[in-house]
Structures are given as structure tokens and as C-alpha cells.
Amino acid sequence: MDRRHEHVGRERQSEAAAAHLALSLRLGSAGVLIVGGGRAALAKLRLLREAAIPVVWWPAGAAIPALYELAGRDDEVRILDHQPQADDLAGVRLAILASGEAGRDAALAEHLRASGLLINVVDCPELSDVTIPALVLRPPLQIAISTGGGAPMLAARLRQRIEAALPADFGTIVTRLARWRRNWRYRKAEAQIIRRRLARLLDRIEGHPHTAGDGEVAIVGAGPGDAGLLTLEGARMLSRADVVLHDGLVGSDVLSLARREALIQNVAKRCGTKGRGQASIASLMIAHARQGRFVVRLKGGDPAVFARTMEEVRALSRARIAHRIVPGITAASAAAAAAGIALTTRGAADTVSLVTAHLAGGRTADLDGLVRSGRSLVFYMGVRAAEEIERQLLAAGLDPATPVLIAERIGLPHARRIRTPLHHLAATTRGEAVESPALLLVGGCAGEAMVDIEASGTRSPATARVRASA
């Protein structure tokens, strides 16, 4: 055998020796021993007590106050002032060593292992008999994510995703199923019928937050486009939906959070373009809901801000369809955050006005009454009306040098932030070929915004381009 094959063979033997299998361990009434006085010990103590597991704790030296505070108020935590002896460990089956001193932990591991305990040395899988997985707890439900100690940060990230997807009361479902299983398992003659009933019940629990035959609609704010800015409740709604009817500007990473089995349909209706009418969208929601489906109407931004949500709510109410609204992050907040500014600030902007540039019938809003010092103006759908907005604000007496932040495609790929003085607003939107979706933030903190382009209003050599932020 050549050296290359010897090396591969040793790697495979090493992988086999380090193989892990996730198991559920029945612990004794005495619980688990924790050794250590730092944050690692505190994290393990919190985890075990959240899972209702009794703990024997030895600080092994100085300990942070939070550990004494938590242990001192919990009758199920027994504190030792000496190294654990045989009498202290009666009934204990697992020891978690988190002193942070490698030599001490290694020596104590051998001593406790000789006493018959399973050993976990925090952050030292090579010294451990077991590793503690990242746990999602919905008692009595436990979901374990293990990398065998190799990538704990990845396990923690996966745990966070699962935590977000499971409602806080999900454990009650497990309790109900366990009770029904106890009642049914002796009725062998009806086993097939019972299995079918359980399967139907689990299907409903997994995919439908409503009873069979009763449809429901959730009008959900998708935020500005980035899945990271979707609310946890919005993500939960998507994970349960049978049908998703979404705006055209909702990002693919947001849609990927929907169930694989869900019907996903684009009902795009953008400003200035023809698309599916509002009545048609409402009819589609109602038709799906009447077939017993859970429908998510996914809107960009926040359903409460310039989203024609009340038209859909009224249609659902008339049809007697159960519905709810889940808020999202509106574009104004997302744009301000992306630019590193606030919409209001003491001494510069004590008021903010959110304004739609387009009213019903194609009319433009009358802006005369909005102009005063100390006010931030945010125009939604303002690109096509930029010239009229500039004209009205200047005519109302706003300083021509007032800074305007143009936020284009915020939360989506190829986003841009452009700053221009008010008297060059229309020229800048043309010269920089600004496209929807974009909003205009006038005054307030716009002059302090981090921008990609500092525009003079024309595409000339004098137009400066700066990258003030990533």
C-alpha cells in the first residue's frame, strides 16, 4: 500500500473512531453534575433547568454572581463546597466539566469516569464521552442538533432557525399526542384506523393553524425584501401556508421560507403598470380560503402603510373569512437604517410624515401643508412624481438646498442610496436612471446619510461618487 492510501486509511479510521450518534438519555433523579464557575457553566445550568433536570453544582473555585443567583433560588440545584465524593453523586449519570482549566478537567474526567459517569468536557470533544447538542426545548418536546462537537456555532445557528419556526406552545401538542397514544395503543383491532387519524391530525398541525374545512388568510408584511428583516411571526405564517400570494418585489429568499408543498403565486401589481386588479386578488384569497386552505397574502414592507390592505380586509370580512394582519418593516424604516440615520432626531426632526406620491385616480398629493422646519418627509412611490414633488416643495418655501436621500431597491440586490439637493431632485432621478421601488427622504437627517452617490443633479464629470458604507 503506498503512502497516499495509508494516509486515506488513517483518516477513515479516525472518522470511524469519532463517529457520533444522537441519543436520548434517561437521567437519574439526582440529575447532572456541573463543574465550573464561568459563563459556560451558567449556560449549561440554564439549559438543564429549562429542561427540568436536577443539578449538582460544584464551582471549583470562584464563580460569577449570576451562577450563585440562579442556583440559590432553585431548590433543584444542590451546591457543593468541596470536590464531589461518592455520596454526592448517588444517582448522577452525567458530568459536565466547564472549569476552563484543561488540566483540571482532564484529571477530573478520569476520576469521574472511573466512578461510572458519562463525561462531557465543554469545548473538548476529544476528552468527552458525550457532547451536548444544541437543543430546542418545547417541553416535553426536545429537538437536538449535533455536530459531534465539531461546529457548535453552526448547530447554534440551526437551533435559532428551528426556534423561530416553532410556536412557544408547541409542546402541548406532544402532550396531547402522548395522552391519545396511551389511550389507543391497546386497541389493536383499530390500529389502522387510529394510524390514519393520527396522520391526518399531524398533517393539520404541521401545515394548518386552523381546523379542517375552515380557511384563513394572514396578510403578512414581508419587509423591504431581505429575509433577515422578516419578522419571526411572518416566517411562521409562511412555514404553515398552503397558498402564498405575493407581491412582485418580495425576494426569493423570503419565498424560500414557505413550505415546499405550498402553492406560490405572484400577484404583482406595481405602481404605473397593469397587473392583477385588487378585486381579483381578493377573490383569489377568498376562493382558496373557502377550500379550507391557509392563505398568506405576502406584501412588501408593512401591510399598514400604503398597501391597500383595508380593501382586502373588507372583502374578507364580507365573505366571513377569518383573517389576521402580521406587521412588517416599512420601507422608510429600512431605508433610514441602511443609510445609518433616524427618521426623527432631537433638534432636527421632531415629526415624520409618510406620504404617498400617487393618490386614487392618478392625482398627486397636495404638499403645501406639510412644509415646515423640523419635519422629515418620506415619499413612497415618488420616482415618477419627482418633478412635481420638487416643484411643490420649492413653491411652498422649502430651502432649495434641503438634502434629499433617494433610496432605491433597499433590502434587495443592487440597492443604491443617492443624495441630492432638493432643487436638483428631478434631474438626479433622470440622470441616475432611478427606478422603482424607491422612496425619497426629504430633510431631517438626510444630510447625514451614508450614500453610494453624491449627485449634483446631472450625469456630468462633476458628479461625485462615494462609497461611504458597504
JOVENGI-V806665 format. One record per residue. N is the residue number from 1. SS is DSSP state (H for helix, E for strand, C for the rest). PSI is psi as a letter, one per 30 degrees, with the letter a starting at -180 (999 if undefined). OMEGA is omega in radians with two decimals (999 if undefined). Layout:
n,ss,psi,omega
N,SS,PSI,OMEGA
N,SS,PSI,OMEGA
This chain:
n,ss,psi,omega
1,C,k,-3.12
2,C,l,-3.04
3,H,e,-3.12
4,H,e,3.14
5,H,e,3.08
6,H,e,-3.13
7,H,e,3.12
8,H,e,3.14
9,H,e,3.11
10,H,e,3.11
11,H,e,-3.13
12,H,e,3.10
13,H,e,3.13
14,H,e,3.12
15,H,e,3.14
16,H,e,-3.13
17,H,f,-3.09
18,C,g,-3.10
19,C,k,-3.13
20,C,l,3.05
21,C,k,3.13
22,C,k,-3.14
23,C,l,3.03
24,C,j,-3.02
25,C,k,3.05
26,C,j,-3.07
27,C,l,3.10
28,C,l,-3.10
29,C,f,3.12
30,C,f,3.03
31,C,b,-2.96
32,E,k,3.04
33,E,k,3.01
34,E,k,3.10
35,E,k,3.10
36,C,l,-3.09
37,C,g,-3.10
38,C,a,-3.07
39,H,e,3.11
40,H,e,3.10
41,H,e,3.12
42,H,e,3.14
43,H,e,3.14
44,H,e,3.11
45,H,e,3.11
46,H,e,-3.13
47,H,e,-3.09
48,H,e,-3.13
49,H,e,3.05
50,H,e,3.10
51,C,g,3.10
52,C,h,3.13
53,C,k,3.09
54,C,l,-3.05
55,E,k,2.89
56,E,k,-3.04
57,E,k,3.02
58,E,j,-3.10
59,C,e,-3.12
60,C,h,-3.12
61,C,a,3.14
62,C,k,-3.14
63,C,l,3.12
64,C,k,-3.09
65,H,e,-3.09
66,H,e,3.11
67,H,e,3.12
68,H,e,3.14
69,H,e,-3.13
70,H,e,-3.10
71,H,e,-3.06
72,H,f,-3.11
73,C,g,-3.07
74,C,j,-3.12
75,C,f,-3.11
76,C,g,3.05
77,E,j,3.13
78,E,k,-3.07
79,E,k,3.10
80,E,k,3.06
81,C,g,-3.13
82,C,l,3.10
83,C,k,-3.05
84,C,k,3.05
85,C,l,-3.09
86,H,e,-3.12
87,H,e,-3.14
88,H,f,-2.98
89,H,g,3.13
90,C,k,3.13
91,C,f,3.13
92,C,k,-3.10
93,C,f,-3.06
94,E,k,3.06
95,E,k,3.07
96,E,j,-3.06
97,E,j,-3.04
98,C,h,-3.14
99,C,f,-3.11
100,C,f,3.09
101,C,j,-2.99
102,H,e,-3.11
103,H,e,3.13
104,H,e,-3.12
105,H,e,-3.13
106,H,e,-3.14
107,H,e,-3.14
108,H,e,3.11
109,H,e,3.14
110,H,e,-3.14
111,H,e,-3.10
112,H,e,3.09
113,H,e,3.11
114,H,f,3.10
115,C,g,3.07
116,C,g,-3.13
117,C,k,2.93
118,E,k,-3.00
119,E,k,2.91
120,E,j,3.04
121,E,j,-3.04
122,C,k,3.12
123,C,g,3.07
124,C,i,-3.11
125,H,f,-3.12
126,H,f,3.10
127,H,g,-2.97
128,C,k,2.95
129,C,e,-3.13
130,C,l,2.97
131,C,k,3.14
132,C,j,-3.10
133,C,l,2.93
134,E,k,-3.00
135,E,k,2.92
136,E,j,-3.05
137,E,j,2.94
138,E,i,-2.95
139,C,k,0.05
140,C,g,3.13
141,E,k,3.01
142,E,k,3.06
143,E,k,-3.08
144,E,k,3.05
145,E,j,-3.06
146,C,k,2.98
147,C,g,-3.11
148,C,g,-3.11
149,C,f,-3.05
150,C,e,-3.08
151,C,i,-3.07
152,H,e,3.13
153,H,e,3.09
154,H,e,3.11
155,H,e,3.13
156,H,e,3.11
157,H,e,3.12
158,H,e,3.11
159,H,e,3.14
160,H,e,3.14
161,H,e,3.14
162,H,e,3.09
163,H,e,-3.10
164,H,f,-3.05
165,H,f,-3.06
166,C,k,3.07
167,C,l,-3.08
168,C,f,-3.08
169,C,g,-3.06
170,C,f,3.14
171,H,f,3.13
172,H,f,3.09
173,H,e,3.13
174,H,e,3.13
175,H,e,3.13
176,H,e,-3.13
177,H,e,3.13
178,H,e,3.13
179,H,e,3.13
180,H,e,-3.14
181,H,e,3.10
182,H,e,-3.12
183,H,f,-3.00
184,H,f,-2.93
185,C,f,3.12
186,C,f,-3.10
187,C,i,-2.99
188,H,e,-3.10
189,H,f,-3.11
190,H,g,-3.01
191,H,e,-3.11
192,H,e,3.13
193,H,e,-3.12
194,H,e,3.13
195,H,e,3.13
196,H,e,3.13
197,H,e,3.12
198,H,e,3.13
199,H,e,3.12
200,H,e,3.13
201,H,e,-3.13
202,H,e,3.08
203,H,e,-3.13
204,H,e,-3.14
205,H,e,-3.06
206,H,e,-2.98
207,H,f,-2.99
208,C,j,3.03
209,C,h,3.12
210,C,l,3.14
211,C,l,-3.11
212,C,k,3.11
213,C,f,-3.14
214,C,j,3.11
215,C,l,-3.13
216,E,l,3.12
217,E,k,2.99
218,E,k,3.07
219,E,j,-2.91
220,E,k,3.03
221,E,k,-3.12
222,C,f,-3.07
223,E,a,-3.03
224,C,f,3.10
225,C,e,-3.14
226,C,k,-3.12
227,H,f,3.12
228,H,f,3.14
229,H,g,3.02
230,C,k,3.13
231,C,l,3.10
232,H,e,-3.14
233,H,e,3.07
234,H,e,3.11
235,H,e,3.11
236,H,e,3.12
237,H,e,3.13
238,H,e,-3.09
239,H,f,-3.11
240,H,f,-2.96
241,C,k,2.92
242,C,e,-3.08
243,E,k,3.05
244,E,j,3.08
245,E,j,-2.94
246,E,l,3.02
247,C,l,-3.09
248,C,f,-3.06
249,C,g,3.09
250,C,k,-3.07
251,C,l,-3.13
252,H,f,3.13
253,H,f,3.02
254,H,e,-3.13
255,H,f,-3.13
256,C,f,3.11
257,C,f,3.11
258,C,l,3.07
259,C,k,3.12
260,C,e,-3.08
261,C,f,-3.04
262,C,k,2.98
263,E,k,-3.11
264,E,k,-3.05
265,E,k,3.09
266,E,j,3.10
267,C,h,-3.00
268,C,k,3.12
269,C,i,-3.04
270,C,l,-3.11
271,C,k,3.06
272,C,g,3.14
273,C,l,3.08
274,C,k,3.10
275,C,a,3.11
276,C,k,-3.10
277,C,l,-3.11
278,H,e,3.14
279,H,e,3.13
280,H,e,3.11
281,H,e,3.13
282,H,e,3.13
283,H,e,3.13
284,H,e,3.10
285,H,e,-3.09
286,H,e,-3.12
287,H,e,3.13
288,H,e,-3.11
289,H,e,3.14
290,H,f,3.04
291,C,g,3.07
292,C,g,-3.07
293,C,l,3.02
294,E,j,-3.02
295,E,k,2.98
296,E,j,3.02
297,E,j,-2.97
298,E,j,-3.08
299,E,k,3.04
300,C,k,3.12
301,E,b,-3.11
302,C,k,-3.13
303,C,f,-3.08
304,C,f,-3.05
305,C,j,3.05
306,C,h,-3.09
307,C,g,-3.12
308,C,h,-3.09
309,H,e,-3.07
310,H,f,3.07
311,H,e,3.12
312,H,e,3.12
313,H,e,3.14
314,H,e,3.11
315,H,e,3.12
316,H,e,3.12
317,H,e,3.12
318,H,e,-3.13
319,C,f,-3.13
320,C,h,3.07
321,C,k,3.10
322,E,k,-3.10
323,E,l,3.09
324,E,l,3.09
325,E,k,3.08
326,E,j,-3.06
327,C,l,3.07
328,C,l,3.10
329,C,k,-3.12
330,C,l,-3.04
331,H,e,-3.13
332,H,e,3.13
333,H,e,-3.13
334,H,e,-3.13
335,H,e,3.12
336,H,e,3.14
337,H,e,-3.14
338,H,e,-3.12
339,C,f,3.10
340,C,h,-3.14
341,C,l,3.05
342,C,l,3.10
343,C,f,3.07
344,C,k,3.07
345,E,k,-3.09
346,C,k,3.07
347,C,f,-3.12
348,C,e,-3.10
349,E,j,3.12
350,C,f,-3.13
351,E,k,3.03
352,E,k,3.10
353,E,k,3.04
354,E,k,-2.99
355,E,k,2.97
356,E,k,-3.11
357,C,f,-3.09
358,C,k,3.09
359,C,l,3.10
360,H,k,-3.14
361,H,g,3.10
362,H,g,-3.13
363,C,l,3.07
364,C,k,-3.10
365,C,k,3.05
366,C,j,-2.97
367,C,f,-3.00
368,H,e,-3.08
369,H,f,-3.08
370,H,f,-3.01
371,C,j,2.97
372,C,l,3.14
373,C,l,3.11
374,C,g,3.14
375,E,k,2.96
376,E,k,3.07
377,E,k,3.09
378,E,j,-3.12
379,E,j,3.01
380,E,k,3.10
381,C,h,-3.00
382,C,f,-3.03
383,C,e,-3.09
384,C,f,3.14
385,C,g,-3.04
386,H,e,-3.11
387,H,e,3.14
388,H,e,3.10
389,H,e,3.11
390,H,e,-3.09
391,H,e,-3.08
392,H,e,-3.10
393,H,e,3.09
394,H,e,3.13
395,H,f,3.14
396,C,f,3.05
397,C,g,3.12
398,C,k,-3.11
399,C,k,3.14
400,C,f,-3.13
401,C,g,3.13
402,C,k,-3.11
403,E,k,3.08
404,E,k,3.03
405,E,k,3.04
406,E,j,-3.11
407,E,j,-3.04
408,E,k,3.06
409,C,h,3.14
410,C,k,-3.11
411,C,g,-3.14
412,C,l,3.08
413,C,k,3.08
414,C,h,3.07
415,C,k,3.08
416,E,k,3.02
417,E,k,-3.06
418,E,k,3.08
419,E,k,3.14
420,E,l,3.01
421,E,l,-3.06
422,H,e,-3.04
423,H,f,3.06
424,H,g,-3.03
425,H,e,-3.08
426,H,e,-3.14
427,H,e,-3.14
428,H,e,3.14
429,H,e,3.09
430,H,e,-3.06
431,H,e,3.13
432,C,g,3.10
433,C,h,-3.14
434,C,k,-3.13
435,C,l,3.03
436,C,k,0.06
437,C,k,3.10
438,E,k,3.04
439,E,l,-3.09
440,E,k,3.09
441,E,j,-3.02
442,E,k,3.07
443,C,a,-3.13
444,C,b,-3.09
445,C,g,-3.08
446,H,e,3.14
447,H,f,-3.14
448,H,g,-3.05
449,C,k,2.96
450,C,k,-3.02
451,C,l,3.02
452,C,e,-3.07
453,E,k,3.01
454,E,j,-2.94
455,C,k,3.06
456,C,f,3.11
457,C,f,3.09
458,C,l,3.06
459,C,i,-3.12
460,C,l,3.10
461,C,f,-3.12
462,C,f,-3.13
463,C,j,-3.10
464,E,k,3.10
465,E,k,-3.13
466,C,k,3.05
467,C,j,-3.11
468,C,f,3.12
469,C,l,-3.12
470,C,999,999
